[in-house]
């Protein structure tokens, strides 16, 4: 696993690359704690749990470790 | 990774989720939370005055590993209601603010609260004691 410090730009880019049609607004400058608002048509009809899982899956294994915390808000449109 | 055929810790976690209507896995205890996310989530449940069970995942890192493997959810806290994962801090707080959490838990925040026992029951399982 890479140990470089995470950035909000990296998180935004990875979320948008992984979830079709997603647009992500990511805040957080300390390299460990981030807040993201993610809007994606792919979320339509999904429970909040399922929506958040789609985003968590982008960072499989890194949450709680390299990325200490990612506060999430998800919207279908 | 652990073998699923012999996993008493995972069994104990599953059992706790199955036998408590409202159960929160958190860092620390409701009285003494060890993380802001756990504190906020426990605080929302306490504000609704619903009884809930709480499990501190800090005593052994394997509790968290097994819980996340079981729930397919990477972070702590995790709130389960009637056996179903509801979410972590973000989802619980969003639902608390919208009133959905009160509805899910059958709480009636607008009316006089029903008399309840202490909001936080004792931890239903002492997982740390099961580990040698």
Backbone of each chain as ProteinMPNN parsed JSONL, in Angstrom:
{"seq_chain_A": "XXXXXXXXXXXXXXXXXXXXXXXXXXXXXXXXXXXXXXXXXXXXXXXXXXXXXXXXXXXXXXXXXXXXXXXXXXXXX", "coords_chain_A": {"N_chain_A": [[0.847, -1.195, 0.0], [0.483, 2.2, -0.767], [2.179, 4.931, 0.812], [2.006, 7.578, 0.559], [0.827, 10.877, 1.325], [-2.626, 11.444, 1.461], [-4.664, 13.454, -0.673], [-7.203, 15.988, -1.131], [-7.694, 16.425, -3.772], [-6.831, 14.068, -4.961], [-8.701, 12.262, -3.878], [-11.1, 13.23, -4.913], [-10.659, 12.893, -7.649], [-10.386, 10.124, -7.832], [-12.874, 9.185, -6.929], [-14.584, 10.253, -8.852], [-13.62, 9.01, -11.111], [-14.227, 6.379, -10.624], [-16.971, 6.051, -10.182], [-19.615, 6.08, -12.316], [-20.516, 9.047, -13.933], [-20.324, 10.562, -11.648], [-20.036, 13.41, -9.508], [-17.829, 14.954, -7.376], [-17.324, 16.719, -4.386], [-14.764, 17.565, -2.474], [-13.452, 18.131, 0.713], [-10.869, 19.037, 3.063], [-7.729, 19.258, 4.433], [-5.718, 18.138, 5.906], [-4.595, 15.759, 5.241], [-5.562, 13.438, 6.315], [-8.192, 13.522, 7.297], [-11.241, 13.832, 5.739], [-13.973, 15.42, 3.998], [-16.662, 14.619, 1.999], [-18.948, 15.418, -0.561], [-20.914, 13.684, -2.633], [-22.333, 13.396, -5.748], [-24.276, 11.453, -7.833], [-25.756, 9.881, -10.625], [-25.841, 7.169, -10.468], [-26.575, 6.576, -7.908], [-29.276, 6.606, -7.668], [-32.249, 5.302, -6.376], [-30.95, 3.687, -4.589], [-30.278, 2.626, -1.21], [-29.081, 4.645, 1.547], [-26.969, 3.339, 2.776], [-26.088, 1.644, 0.698], [-25.348, 3.539, -1.184], [-23.249, 4.871, 0.125], [-21.53, 2.73, 0.355], [-20.702, 2.318, -2.268], [-18.997, 4.465, -2.595], [-17.147, 4.065, -0.527], [-16.03, 1.715, -1.464], [-14.321, 2.556, -3.407], [-12.071, 3.22, -2.048], [-11.049, 0.954, -0.935], [-9.782, -0.752, 1.802], [-8.179, 1.376, 2.522], [-9.497, 3.199, 4.083], [-9.706, 4.318, 7.374], [-7.133, 3.679, 7.655], [-4.721, 4.757, 5.781], [-6.331, 6.837, 4.868], [-7.781, 8.454, 7.257], [-10.347, 9.287, 7.99], [-13.409, 9.658, 6.277], [-15.864, 11.686, 5.833], [-19.118, 11.453, 4.667], [-21.522, 12.523, 2.298], [-24.169, 11.679, 0.285], [-25.824, 12.015, -2.839], [-28.44, 11.528, -5.197], [-28.961, 13.15, -7.357]], "CA_chain_A": [[0.0, 0.0, 0.0], [1.266, 3.428, -0.827], [2.125, 5.681, 2.067], [1.974, 9.022, 0.32], [-0.277, 11.563, 1.981], [-3.804, 11.609, 0.608], [-5.11, 14.835, -0.877], [-8.604, 16.066, -1.547], [-7.722, 16.304, -5.244], [-6.741, 12.632, -5.284], [-9.971, 11.618, -3.545], [-12.095, 13.677, -5.897], [-10.357, 12.28, -8.943], [-10.648, 8.677, -7.764], [-14.327, 8.96, -6.836], [-15.211, 10.578, -10.144], [-13.19, 8.018, -12.092], [-14.75, 5.046, -10.318], [-18.438, 6.0, -10.188], [-20.033, 6.716, -13.564], [-21.306, 10.271, -13.861], [-20.257, 11.174, -10.32], [-19.275, 14.618, -9.268], [-17.469, 14.945, -5.962], [-16.76, 17.925, -3.8], [-14.023, 17.023, -1.333], [-12.741, 19.094, 1.549], [-9.949, 18.426, 4.027], [-6.359, 19.599, 4.053], [-4.71, 17.611, 6.833], [-4.05, 14.503, 4.727], [-6.143, 12.278, 6.988], [-9.629, 13.673, 7.51], [-11.844, 14.456, 4.565], [-15.427, 15.434, 3.893], [-17.024, 14.58, 0.586], [-20.329, 15.381, -1.02], [-20.839, 13.009, -3.929], [-23.597, 13.34, -6.479], [-24.125, 10.54, -8.966], [-26.998, 9.23, -11.056], [-25.787, 5.758, -10.075], [-27.121, 6.407, -6.553], [-30.744, 6.627, -7.702], [-32.918, 4.073, -5.963], [-30.175, 2.921, -3.607], [-30.312, 3.086, 0.178], [-27.879, 5.4, 1.914], [-25.896, 2.362, 2.997], [-25.571, 1.191, -0.6], [-24.677, 4.69, -1.806], [-21.96, 5.08, 0.78], [-20.649, 1.601, 0.048], [-20.095, 2.547, -3.587], [-17.871, 5.395, -2.429], [-16.127, 3.39, 0.292], [-15.362, 0.695, -2.27], [-13.248, 3.197, -4.171], [-10.892, 3.312, -1.183], [-11.01, -0.318, -0.233], [-8.585, -1.017, 2.587], [-7.449, 2.588, 2.911], [-10.248, 3.937, 5.091], [-9.3, 3.909, 8.71], [-5.684, 3.588, 7.645], [-4.109, 5.919, 5.134], [-7.358, 7.873, 4.96], [-8.319, 8.158, 8.586], [-11.798, 9.469, 8.048], [-14.057, 10.276, 5.13], [-17.27, 11.979, 6.124], [-19.774, 11.347, 3.366], [-22.923, 12.803, 2.028], [-24.388, 11.239, -1.092], [-27.082, 12.467, -3.449], [-28.656, 10.891, -6.497], [-28.826, 14.135, -8.448]], "C_chain_A": [[0.885, 1.249, 0.0], [1.135, 4.204, 0.488], [2.156, 7.187, 1.823], [0.728, 9.613, 0.969], [-1.433, 11.746, 0.993], [-4.146, 13.096, 0.477], [-6.564, 14.841, -1.335], [-8.72, 15.95, -3.061], [-7.689, 14.829, -5.662], [-8.087, 11.948, -5.02], [-11.046, 11.964, -4.573], [-11.895, 12.937, -7.213], [-10.711, 10.791, -8.921], [-12.142, 8.368, -7.679], [-14.964, 9.171, -8.206], [-14.824, 9.577, -11.226], [-13.907, 6.687, -11.881], [-16.268, 4.947, -10.45], [-18.943, 6.764, -11.413], [-20.892, 7.955, -13.318], [-21.202, 11.019, -12.546], [-19.564, 12.524, -10.37], [-19.073, 14.725, -7.762], [-16.885, 16.288, -5.554], [-16.081, 17.472, -2.512], [-13.312, 18.15, -0.605], [-11.832, 18.348, 2.514], [-8.518, 18.616, 3.589], [-5.304, 18.973, 4.958], [-4.133, 16.264, 6.388], [-4.682, 13.263, 5.317], [-7.663, 12.33, 7.096], [-10.234, 14.443, 6.342], [-13.358, 14.454, 4.689], [-15.76, 15.47, 2.407], [-18.529, 14.618, 0.406], [-20.277, 14.818, -2.436], [-22.237, 12.93, -4.522], [-23.402, 12.436, -7.686], [-25.473, 9.945, -9.339], [-27.033, 7.758, -10.641], [-26.392, 5.513, -8.698], [-28.642, 6.267, -6.557], [-31.307, 5.273, -7.289], [-32.168, 3.258, -4.942], [-30.376, 3.485, -2.204], [-29.054, 3.893, 0.461], [-26.695, 4.462, 2.119], [-25.265, 1.969, 1.665], [-24.834, 2.326, -1.313], [-23.295, 4.902, -1.193], [-20.99, 3.948, 0.469], [-19.957, 1.788, -1.301], [-18.88, 3.464, -3.461], [-16.758, 4.736, -1.602], [-15.334, 2.386, -0.545], [-14.211, 1.273, -3.095], [-11.947, 3.179, -3.361], [-10.723, 2.058, -0.338], [-9.691, -0.504, 0.519], [-7.834, 0.214, 3.053], [-8.168, 3.376, 3.99], [-9.915, 3.394, 6.467], [-7.794, 3.758, 8.813], [-5.091, 4.848, 7.063], [-5.067, 7.109, 5.145], [-8.082, 7.64, 6.279], [-9.838, 8.258, 8.608], [-12.3, 10.164, 6.798], [-15.527, 10.452, 5.485], [-17.998, 12.12, 4.796], [-21.19, 11.863, 3.385], [-23.132, 12.436, 0.57], [-25.757, 11.689, -1.569], [-27.21, 11.835, -4.824], [-28.584, 11.905, -7.634], [-28.702, 15.545, -7.885]], "O_chain_A": [[1.901, 1.314, 0.692], [0.115, 4.134, 1.173], [2.311, 7.974, 2.757], [-0.286, 8.937, 1.137], [-1.234, 12.148, -0.154], [-3.939, 13.881, 1.402], [-7.081, 13.851, -1.851], [-9.716, 15.442, -3.576], [-8.4, 14.401, -6.57], [-8.556, 11.154, -5.835], [-11.795, 11.102, -5.033], [-12.843, 12.425, -7.807], [-11.271, 10.266, -9.884], [-12.618, 7.407, -8.283], [-15.779, 8.366, -8.656], [-15.599, 9.322, -12.148], [-14.165, 5.955, -12.837], [-16.796, 3.888, -10.79], [-18.716, 7.969, -11.527], [-21.876, 7.905, -12.579], [-21.909, 12.005, -12.338], [-18.643, 12.75, -11.155], [-20.016, 14.604, -6.98], [-16.081, 16.896, -6.262], [-16.748, 17.046, -1.569], [-12.663, 19.001, -1.214], [-12.017, 17.154, 2.75], [-8.131, 18.189, 2.501], [-4.115, 19.247, 4.795], [-3.284, 15.693, 7.072], [-4.386, 12.15, 4.882], [-8.336, 11.304, 6.997], [-9.801, 15.545, 6.005], [-13.949, 13.621, 5.377], [-15.198, 16.266, 1.655], [-19.28, 13.949, 1.116], [-19.668, 15.411, -3.327], [-23.184, 12.464, -3.888], [-22.473, 12.629, -8.47], [-26.245, 9.549, -8.465], [-28.103, 7.172, -10.483], [-26.693, 4.371, -8.35], [-29.23, 5.854, -5.557], [-30.889, 4.231, -7.794], [-32.676, 2.243, -4.467], [-30.615, 4.68, -2.036], [-28.083, 3.833, -0.292], [-25.574, 4.747, 1.696], [-24.041, 1.965, 1.53], [-23.818, 2.097, -1.968], [-22.306, 5.088, -1.902], [-19.786, 4.166, 0.336], [-18.781, 1.46, -1.46], [-17.866, 3.266, -4.131], [-15.579, 4.84, -1.938], [-14.127, 2.224, -0.362], [-13.258, 0.573, -3.435], [-10.856, 3.129, -3.929], [-10.308, 2.114, 0.82], [-8.615, -0.421, -0.073], [-6.942, 0.11, 3.894], [-7.542, 4.134, 4.731], [-9.851, 2.185, 6.689], [-7.237, 3.714, 9.91], [-4.969, 5.87, 7.738], [-4.663, 8.243, 5.399], [-8.903, 6.729, 6.393], [-10.52, 7.409, 9.181], [-11.702, 11.128, 6.32], [-16.318, 9.51, 5.443], [-17.538, 12.831, 3.903], [-21.944, 11.671, 4.339], [-22.35, 12.842, -0.29], [-26.719, 11.736, -0.802], [-26.219, 11.633, -5.525], [-28.191, 11.561, -8.749], [-28.58, 16.504, -8.646]]}, "seq_chain_B": "XXXXXXXXXXXXXXXXXXXXXXXXXXXXXXXXXXXXXXXXXXXXXXXXXXXXXXXXXXXXXXXXXXXXXXXXXXXXXXXXXXXXXXXXXXXXXXXXXXXXXXXXXXXXXXXXXXXXXXXXXXXXXXXXXXXX", "coords_chain_B": {"N_chain_B": [[-6.053, -14.188, 6.189], [-9.022, -14.737, 8.172], [-10.416, -17.925, 8.927], [-13.591, -19.046, 8.053], [-14.931, -21.171, 9.129], [-14.298, -21.738, 11.762], [-14.854, -19.568, 13.946], [-15.189, -18.042, 16.597], [-15.294, -15.426, 17.537], [-16.491, -13.943, 15.495], [-18.943, -15.208, 15.5], [-19.841, -14.432, 18.032], [-20.194, -11.711, 17.658], [-22.152, -11.679, 15.651], [-24.197, -12.865, 17.074], [-24.646, -10.951, 19.052], [-25.602, -8.832, 17.489], [-27.896, -9.992, 16.525], [-29.403, -10.373, 18.815], [-29.959, -7.975, 20.002], [-32.073, -5.28, 19.675], [-31.339, -2.656, 19.086], [-28.15, -1.8, 18.481], [-24.957, -0.519, 19.003], [-21.809, -0.382, 17.677], [-18.828, 0.882, 18.729], [-16.119, 3.238, 19.346], [-14.839, 3.227, 22.453], [-17.098, 3.989, 25.132], [-20.63, 4.822, 25.545], [-20.705, 6.584, 27.71], [-18.09, 7.327, 27.868], [-16.869, 8.101, 25.227], [-14.372, 7.443, 22.718], [-13.806, 8.682, 20.396], [-14.718, 11.217, 18.13], [-16.663, 10.672, 16.19], [-17.931, 8.378, 17.083], [-18.875, 9.431, 19.461], [-20.753, 11.332, 18.602], [-22.636, 9.74, 17.329], [-23.538, 7.992, 19.356], [-24.549, 9.984, 20.961], [-26.743, 10.895, 19.489], [-28.486, 8.739, 19.685], [-28.869, 8.729, 22.423], [-30.107, 11.176, 22.729], [-32.567, 10.657, 21.647], [-33.562, 9.046, 23.49], [-33.792, 6.285, 23.392], [-33.413, 2.925, 24.38], [-30.275, 1.343, 24.035], [-27.829, -1.08, 23.077], [-24.325, -1.151, 23.553], [-21.158, -1.708, 22.146], [-17.806, -1.689, 22.815], [-15.221, -1.416, 20.592], [-12.551, -1.197, 20.867], [-10.922, -2.764, 22.667], [-9.783, -5.026, 21.393], [-8.203, -5.428, 18.312], [-9.187, -7.296, 16.574], [-11.926, -7.408, 16.857], [-12.947, -5.265, 15.43], [-12.012, -5.928, 12.871], [-13.406, -8.321, 12.352], [-16.038, -7.453, 12.595], [-16.236, -5.569, 10.497], [-15.765, -7.224, 8.351], [-17.986, -8.795, 8.471], [-20.098, -6.965, 8.185], [-19.488, -5.638, 5.917], [-18.667, -2.991, 5.95], [-16.589, -0.263, 6.335], [-15.883, 1.445, 8.459], [-15.924, 2.739, 11.862], [-18.184, 4.38, 14.014], [-20.739, 1.727, 13.946], [-24.104, 1.301, 13.456], [-26.665, -0.915, 14.227], [-29.974, -1.862, 13.622], [-32.512, -3.887, 14.583], [-31.099, -6.068, 13.523], [-30.154, -5.133, 11.101], [-27.716, -3.297, 9.311], [-27.614, 0.112, 9.759], [-26.018, 2.341, 9.444], [-23.074, 4.459, 9.618], [-21.602, 7.212, 11.38], [-22.183, 9.475, 9.687], [-24.522, 8.806, 8.236], [-26.279, 8.163, 10.309], [-26.429, 10.617, 11.667], [-27.507, 12.228, 9.688], [-29.972, 11.017, 9.405], [-30.932, 11.366, 11.947], [-31.265, 14.124, 12.066], [-33.203, 14.506, 10.114], [-35.362, 13.267, 11.194], [-35.873, 10.682, 10.535], [-34.515, 8.751, 11.945], [-35.659, 8.721, 14.491], [-38.14, 7.799, 13.75], [-37.523, 5.259, 12.726], [-36.652, 4.058, 15.044], [-38.815, 4.166, 16.603], [-39.106, 6.22, 18.364], [-40.517, 9.125, 19.944], [-39.965, 12.112, 19.578], [-41.271, 14.565, 19.635], [-43.186, 14.472, 21.521], [-44.02, 13.964, 25.004], [-41.416, 12.189, 26.398], [-41.431, 8.661, 26.675], [-41.124, 6.929, 29.76], [-37.947, 5.636, 30.311], [-35.415, 3.183, 30.838], [-31.945, 3.602, 31.698], [-30.329, 5.172, 29.014], [-28.194, 3.918, 27.776], [-27.551, 0.628, 27.778], [-25.791, -1.905, 29.583], [-22.845, -3.187, 28.058], [-23.505, -5.843, 25.897], [-21.989, -8.008, 25.38], [-18.902, -9.319, 26.359], [-16.531, -9.157, 24.611], [-13.814, -9.02, 24.734], [-13.152, -10.725, 26.75], [-13.355, -13.182, 25.701], [-11.219, -13.766, 24.323], [-8.105, -15.251, 24.135]], "CA_chain_B": [[-7.412, -13.868, 6.627], [-9.517, -15.744, 9.086], [-11.194, -19.033, 8.382], [-14.967, -18.832, 8.501], [-15.52, -22.34, 9.758], [-14.056, -21.698, 13.201], [-14.648, -18.16, 14.251], [-16.054, -17.712, 17.738], [-15.453, -13.982, 17.688], [-17.525, -13.502, 14.561], [-20.201, -15.742, 16.015], [-20.267, -13.61, 19.167], [-20.667, -10.438, 17.107], [-23.44, -11.961, 14.996], [-25.153, -13.131, 18.132], [-24.966, -9.675, 19.697], [-26.427, -8.069, 16.547], [-29.191, -10.65, 16.428], [-30.183, -10.421, 20.053], [-30.226, -6.619, 20.498], [-32.805, -4.515, 18.661], [-30.528, -1.493, 18.725], [-26.808, -2.038, 19.001], [-23.96, 0.381, 18.422], [-20.397, -0.717, 17.827], [-18.205, 2.203, 18.802], [-14.832, 3.346, 20.041], [-15.146, 3.687, 23.789], [-18.443, 3.7, 25.627], [-21.469, 6.03, 25.464], [-20.326, 7.497, 28.781], [-16.728, 7.794, 27.638], [-16.485, 7.795, 23.844], [-12.967, 7.702, 22.446], [-13.696, 9.215, 19.041], [-15.811, 12.157, 17.918], [-17.737, 10.077, 15.388], [-18.661, 7.506, 18.002], [-19.553, 10.289, 20.438], [-21.94, 11.952, 17.986], [-23.629, 8.704, 17.04], [-24.126, 7.603, 20.64], [-25.304, 11.141, 21.433], [-28.033, 10.941, 18.792], [-29.348, 7.712, 20.284], [-29.211, 9.175, 23.78], [-31.051, 12.286, 22.607], [-33.889, 10.087, 21.346], [-33.954, 8.301, 24.692], [-34.092, 4.875, 23.132], [-32.385, 2.062, 24.958], [-29.444, 0.664, 23.04], [-26.646, -1.777, 23.553], [-23.107, -0.582, 22.977], [-19.962, -2.554, 22.243], [-16.537, -0.995, 22.593], [-14.403, -2.265, 19.714], [-11.132, -0.906, 21.044], [-10.077, -3.698, 23.43], [-9.033, -5.96, 20.559], [-8.375, -5.044, 16.906], [-9.906, -8.327, 15.812], [-13.358, -7.119, 16.898], [-13.228, -4.394, 14.296], [-11.786, -6.712, 11.646], [-14.507, -9.263, 12.143], [-17.267, -6.682, 12.393], [-16.233, -4.994, 9.151], [-15.891, -8.331, 7.401], [-19.372, -9.243, 8.564], [-21.051, -5.934, 7.767], [-19.025, -5.006, 4.685], [-18.667, -1.553, 6.211], [-15.191, -0.153, 6.756], [-15.542, 2.385, 9.525], [-16.594, 2.701, 13.157], [-19.158, 3.44, 14.559], [-21.745, 1.059, 13.116], [-25.371, 1.119, 14.169], [-27.566, -1.947, 13.712], [-31.327, -1.862, 14.178], [-33.197, -5.148, 14.253], [-30.254, -6.947, 12.727], [-29.728, -4.519, 9.84], [-26.827, -2.145, 9.404], [-28.233, 1.382, 9.37], [-24.949, 3.181, 8.935], [-22.114, 5.037, 10.554], [-21.907, 8.536, 11.926], [-22.793, 10.405, 8.717], [-25.893, 8.399, 7.925], [-27.085, 8.263, 11.53], [-26.684, 12.029, 11.96], [-28.429, 12.725, 8.665], [-31.296, 10.468, 9.731], [-31.368, 11.994, 13.201], [-31.719, 15.473, 11.782], [-34.414, 14.479, 9.291], [-36.444, 12.608, 11.915], [-35.992, 9.283, 10.115], [-33.975, 7.856, 12.968], [-36.701, 8.602, 15.509], [-39.178, 6.96, 13.169], [-37.006, 3.894, 12.663], [-36.482, 3.518, 16.392], [-40.072, 4.257, 17.327], [-39.054, 7.275, 19.376], [-41.448, 10.209, 19.66], [-39.271, 13.244, 20.169], [-42.11, 15.755, 19.777], [-44.089, 14.301, 22.658], [-43.347, 13.642, 26.253], [-40.755, 10.901, 26.225], [-41.839, 7.564, 27.544], [-40.071, 6.639, 30.734], [-37.052, 4.563, 29.87], [-34.25, 2.936, 31.688], [-30.765, 4.306, 31.202], [-30.264, 5.106, 27.553], [-27.191, 2.939, 27.363], [-27.476, -0.576, 28.583], [-24.438, -2.444, 29.68], [-22.422, -3.908, 26.86], [-24.127, -7.158, 25.957], [-21.012, -9.091, 25.309], [-17.567, -8.868, 26.721], [-15.744, -9.89, 23.612], [-12.396, -9.096, 25.117], [-12.937, -11.852, 27.659], [-13.392, -14.442, 24.981], [-9.961, -13.913, 23.585], [-7.009, -15.654, 25.025]], "C_chain_B": [[-7.999, -15.035, 7.427], [-10.376, -16.789, 8.369], [-12.616, -18.952, 8.926], [-15.546, -20.024, 9.261], [-15.366, -22.319, 11.277], [-13.794, -20.26, 13.599], [-15.565, -17.711, 15.379], [-16.274, -16.214, 17.909], [-16.54, -13.468, 16.745], [-18.899, -14.007, 15.004], [-20.742, -14.869, 17.149], [-20.819, -12.271, 18.683], [-22.033, -10.63, 16.445], [-24.54, -12.16, 16.021], [-25.595, -11.83, 18.799], [-25.878, -8.843, 18.8], [-27.835, -8.657, 16.488], [-30.038, -10.521, 17.675], [-30.415, -9.044, 20.677], [-30.889, -5.805, 19.402], [-32.001, -3.32, 18.162], [-29.151, -1.683, 19.339], [-25.8, -1.186, 18.244], [-22.564, -0.157, 18.731], [-19.621, 0.588, 17.719], [-16.818, 2.121, 19.423], [-15.09, 3.974, 21.401], [-16.557, 3.291, 24.167], [-19.296, 4.967, 25.487], [-21.096, 7.06, 26.535], [-18.953, 8.108, 28.518], [-16.279, 7.426, 26.225], [-15.042, 8.221, 23.574], [-12.747, 8.281, 21.053], [-14.913, 10.101, 18.816], [-16.975, 11.57, 17.141], [-18.594, 9.152, 16.249], [-19.46, 8.336, 19.002], [-20.832, 10.87, 19.845], [-23.044, 10.918, 17.764], [-24.321, 8.251, 18.322], [-24.997, 8.745, 21.17], [-26.676, 11.241, 20.779], [-28.996, 9.93, 19.392], [-29.786, 8.141, 21.68], [-30.238, 10.298, 23.732], [-32.463, 11.78, 22.328], [-34.412, 9.234, 22.496], [-34.437, 6.896, 24.371], [-33.003, 4.036, 23.796], [-31.561, 1.423, 23.844], [-28.279, -0.03, 23.728], [-25.431, -1.167, 22.867], [-21.948, -1.545, 23.189], [-18.745, -1.696, 21.917], [-15.633, -1.905, 21.758], [-12.909, -2.102, 19.986], [-10.328, -1.99, 21.758], [-9.28, -4.671, 22.566], [-9.256, -5.613, 19.092], [-9.143, -6.07, 16.094], [-11.42, -8.105, 15.836], [-13.732, -6.292, 15.677], [-13.061, -5.144, 12.971], [-12.97, -7.603, 11.337], [-15.811, -8.534, 11.867], [-17.331, -6.149, 10.958], [-16.34, -6.078, 8.09], [-17.345, -8.789, 7.317], [-20.329, -8.239, 7.927], [-20.702, -5.35, 6.406], [-19.088, -3.481, 4.805], [-17.333, -1.22, 6.874], [-14.937, 0.619, 8.043], [-16.362, 2.125, 10.788], [-17.015, 4.129, 13.463], [-20.025, 2.763, 13.503], [-22.977, 0.814, 13.971], [-26.21, 0.059, 13.46], [-28.914, -1.814, 14.405], [-32.044, -3.097, 13.655], [-32.402, -5.973, 13.245], [-29.714, -6.355, 11.442], [-28.778, -3.361, 10.103], [-27.548, -0.899, 8.909], [-27.177, 2.323, 8.804], [-23.984, 3.587, 10.023], [-22.555, 6.435, 10.942], [-22.654, 9.427, 10.923], [-24.26, 10.072, 8.485], [-26.783, 8.567, 9.152], [-27.408, 9.729, 11.833], [-27.664, 12.64, 10.944], [-29.86, 12.263, 8.99], [-31.838, 11.047, 11.026], [-31.967, 13.36, 12.893], [-33.014, 15.493, 10.977], [-35.604, 13.853, 10.018], [-36.607, 11.138, 11.551], [-35.512, 8.316, 11.187], [-35.009, 7.629, 14.068], [-37.8, 7.662, 15.03], [-38.755, 5.49, 13.163], [-36.972, 3.246, 14.051], [-37.769, 3.593, 17.206], [-40.05, 5.271, 18.45], [-40.021, 8.378, 18.975], [-40.92, 11.485, 20.269], [-40.159, 14.464, 20.399], [-43.006, 15.668, 21.006], [-43.287, 14.007, 23.922], [-42.697, 12.274, 26.117], [-41.281, 9.861, 27.202], [-40.735, 7.307, 28.56], [-39.226, 5.455, 30.267], [-36.014, 4.312, 30.95], [-33.091, 3.732, 31.121], [-30.641, 4.1, 29.706], [-29.272, 4.04, 27.096], [-27.202, 1.756, 28.318], [-26.021, -1.013, 28.691], [-24.104, -3.175, 28.388], [-22.884, -5.351, 26.965], [-23.121, -8.295, 25.838], [-19.659, -8.534, 25.681], [-16.602, -9.643, 25.843], [-14.306, -10.05, 24.064], [-12.106, -10.3, 26.013], [-12.903, -13.19, 26.958], [-12.091, -14.706, 24.256], [-8.858, -14.313, 24.56], [-5.758, -14.894, 24.662]], "O_chain_B": [[-7.518, -16.166, 7.353], [-10.974, -16.519, 7.327], [-12.814, -18.806, 10.132], [-16.549, -19.886, 9.962], [-16.224, -22.834, 11.994], [-12.654, -19.795, 13.589], [-16.593, -17.076, 15.141], [-17.33, -15.788, 18.377], [-17.392, -12.669, 17.133], [-19.896, -13.294, 14.886], [-21.94, -14.599, 17.221], [-21.795, -11.76, 19.232], [-22.953, -9.839, 16.656], [-25.663, -11.685, 15.855], [-26.779, -11.636, 19.076], [-26.821, -8.217, 19.285], [-28.827, -7.933, 16.413], [-31.266, -10.557, 17.597], [-30.998, -8.946, 21.756], [-30.33, -5.654, 18.316], [-31.987, -3.017, 16.969], [-29.001, -1.721, 20.56], [-25.793, -1.141, 17.014], [-22.196, -0.358, 19.888], [-19.745, 1.312, 16.731], [-16.405, 1.087, 19.948], [-15.512, 5.127, 21.486], [-17.136, 2.371, 23.589], [-18.755, 6.061, 25.328], [-21.165, 8.265, 26.293], [-18.685, 9.25, 28.891], [-15.426, 6.559, 26.04], [-14.555, 9.213, 24.117], [-11.61, 8.358, 20.587], [-16.014, 9.774, 19.26], [-18.131, 11.912, 17.388], [-19.821, 9.148, 16.151], [-20.588, 7.985, 19.347], [-21.871, 10.899, 20.504], [-24.225, 11.19, 17.981], [-25.546, 8.141, 18.367], [-26.054, 8.507, 21.755], [-27.654, 11.621, 21.424], [-30.177, 10.222, 19.586], [-30.937, 7.94, 22.068], [-31.129, 10.374, 24.579], [-33.442, 12.41, 22.729], [-35.55, 8.765, 22.476], [-35.368, 6.384, 24.994], [-31.825, 4.393, 23.774], [-32.11, 1.009, 22.823], [-27.817, 0.374, 24.796], [-25.516, -0.72, 21.724], [-21.782, -2.118, 24.266], [-18.679, -1.062, 20.864], [-15.32, -3.024, 22.165], [-12.093, -2.803, 19.389], [-9.137, -2.128, 21.479], [-8.2, -5.101, 22.971], [-10.406, -5.512, 18.664], [-9.69, -5.747, 15.039], [-12.125, -8.562, 14.936], [-14.707, -6.583, 14.984], [-13.88, -5.002, 12.063], [-13.47, -7.637, 10.213], [-16.594, -8.946, 11.011], [-18.359, -6.266, 10.291], [-16.945, -5.862, 7.04], [-17.856, -9.122, 6.248], [-21.258, -8.622, 7.215], [-21.513, -4.648, 5.802], [-19.506, -2.784, 3.881], [-16.979, -1.836, 7.879], [-13.88, 0.464, 8.655], [-17.351, 1.393, 10.774], [-16.238, 5.042, 13.182], [-20.047, 3.16, 12.338], [-22.913, 0.214, 15.044], [-26.435, 0.13, 12.252], [-28.985, -1.67, 15.625], [-32.161, -3.312, 12.449], [-32.939, -6.495, 12.268], [-28.908, -6.987, 10.758], [-29.002, -2.548, 11.0], [-28.031, -0.858, 7.777], [-27.41, 3.014, 7.812], [-24.057, 3.138, 11.167], [-23.73, 6.787, 10.842], [-23.648, 10.06, 11.279], [-25.125, 10.946, 8.533], [-27.908, 9.055, 9.046], [-28.534, 10.049, 12.214], [-28.522, 13.451, 11.292], [-30.819, 13.025, 8.864], [-33.048, 11.202, 11.19], [-33.036, 13.711, 13.393], [-33.832, 16.398, 11.14], [-36.728, 13.9, 9.52], [-37.386, 10.425, 12.182], [-36.032, 7.209, 11.322], [-35.214, 6.503, 14.522], [-38.32, 6.846, 15.789], [-39.521, 4.603, 13.541], [-37.229, 2.052, 14.204], [-37.817, 3.145, 18.352], [-40.86, 5.207, 19.375], [-40.313, 8.547, 17.791], [-41.36, 11.903, 21.341], [-39.855, 15.304, 21.246], [-43.525, 16.682, 21.474], [-42.069, 13.831, 23.9], [-43.364, 11.303, 25.759], [-41.537, 10.138, 28.374], [-39.552, 7.45, 28.252], [-39.751, 4.411, 29.88], [-35.787, 5.132, 31.84], [-33.263, 4.465, 30.147], [-30.824, 2.994, 29.198], [-29.521, 3.341, 26.114], [-26.9, 1.883, 29.505], [-25.151, -0.531, 27.966], [-24.985, -3.712, 27.717], [-22.683, -6.006, 27.988], [-23.43, -9.436, 26.183], [-19.327, -7.397, 25.344], [-15.965, -10.614, 26.253], [-13.664, -11.071, 23.814], [-10.992, -10.824, 26.042], [-12.484, -14.199, 27.525], [-11.904, -15.76, 23.648], [-8.727, -13.764, 25.654], [-4.716, -15.084, 25.289]]}, "name": "protein", "num_of_chains": 2, "seq": "XXXXXXXXXXXXXXXXXXXXXXXXXXXXXXXXXXXXXXXXXXXXXXXXXXXXXXXXXXXXXXXXXXXXXXXXXXXXXXXXXXXXXXXXXXXXXXXXXXXXXXXXXXXXXXXXXXXXXXXXXXXXXXXXXXXXXXXXXXXXXXXXXXXXXXXXXXXXXXXXXXXXXXXXXXXXXXXXXXXXXXXXXXXXXXXXXXXXXXXXXXXXXXXXX"}
